Amino acid sequence: MSQTLLVIDDDQRLGQLLKEFLGRDGYQVLLADSAEAALNIGTMVDGLVLDVMMPGMSGIELTERVRDG
């Protein structure tokens, strides 16, 4: 069973590139273009790959929210 990663980046081209790159290594990859969108995914994932500086909620704030649950 492959692991699922959530890539969160406001640069959609970079997100798509990461999805393709990680997919070649066997990961299932979901994309979100903001931290807020990531919080609404509603699917359990095995890991996050995220941009730190994004408009609205930063990647650091998202990490804190996910960690605090």
C-alpha positions as CSV (number, residue, x, y, z in Angstrom):
1,M,0.0,0.0,0.0
2,S,1.5,3.4,-1.0
3,Q,1.7,6.3,1.4
4,T,-0.3,9.4,0.8
5,L,1.3,12.8,0.9
6,L,-0.5,16.2,0.9
7,V,1.5,18.9,-1.0
8,I,0.4,22.4,0.0
9,D,1.8,25.3,-2.1
10,D,0.3,28.5,-3.4
11,D,2.4,28.1,-6.6
12,Q,0.3,25.6,-8.5
13,R,3.0,24.9,-11.0
14,L,5.4,23.9,-8.2
15,G,2.7,21.8,-6.6
16,Q,2.1,19.9,-9.8
17,L,5.8,19.4,-10.3
18,L,6.1,17.9,-6.8
19,K,3.1,15.7,-7.4
20,E,4.7,14.3,-10.5
21,F,8.1,13.8,-8.9
22,L,6.7,12.2,-5.7
23,G,4.3,10.1,-7.7
24,R,7.3,8.5,-9.6
25,D,8.5,7.3,-6.2
26,G,5.2,5.6,-5.6
27,Y,3.5,8.1,-3.4
28,Q,-0.2,9.0,-3.8
29,V,-0.2,12.8,-3.8
30,L,-3.0,15.2,-3.0
31,L,-2.7,18.9,-3.7
32,A,-3.9,22.0,-1.9
33,D,-3.2,25.6,-2.9
34,S,-3.5,27.0,0.6
35,A,-3.3,26.0,4.2
36,E,-7.0,26.7,4.6
37,A,-7.8,24.4,1.6
38,A,-5.5,21.7,3.2
39,L,-7.6,21.8,6.4
40,N,-10.7,21.0,4.4
41,I,-9.2,17.9,2.6
42,G,-11.0,15.5,5.0
43,T,-8.6,12.6,4.1
44,M,-6.0,11.1,6.4
45,V,-2.5,11.5,4.9
46,D,0.8,10.1,5.9
47,G,2.8,13.3,5.5
48,L,2.8,16.9,4.5
49,V,5.0,18.7,2.1
50,L,4.3,22.4,2.5
51,D,5.4,25.9,1.6
52,V,6.3,28.0,4.7
53,M,5.3,31.4,3.3
54,M,1.8,31.5,1.8
55,P,-0.9,34.2,1.8
56,G,-3.3,33.8,4.7
57,M,-2.2,31.0,7.0
58,S,1.5,30.2,6.8
59,G,2.9,26.7,6.6
60,I,4.2,27.1,10.2
61,E,0.7,28.0,11.4
62,L,-0.7,25.0,9.6
63,T,1.9,22.7,11.2
64,E,0.9,24.0,14.6
65,R,-2.8,23.5,14.0
66,V,-2.3,20.0,12.7
67,R,0.0,19.1,15.6
68,D,-2.4,20.5,18.2
69,G,-5.2,18.6,16.5
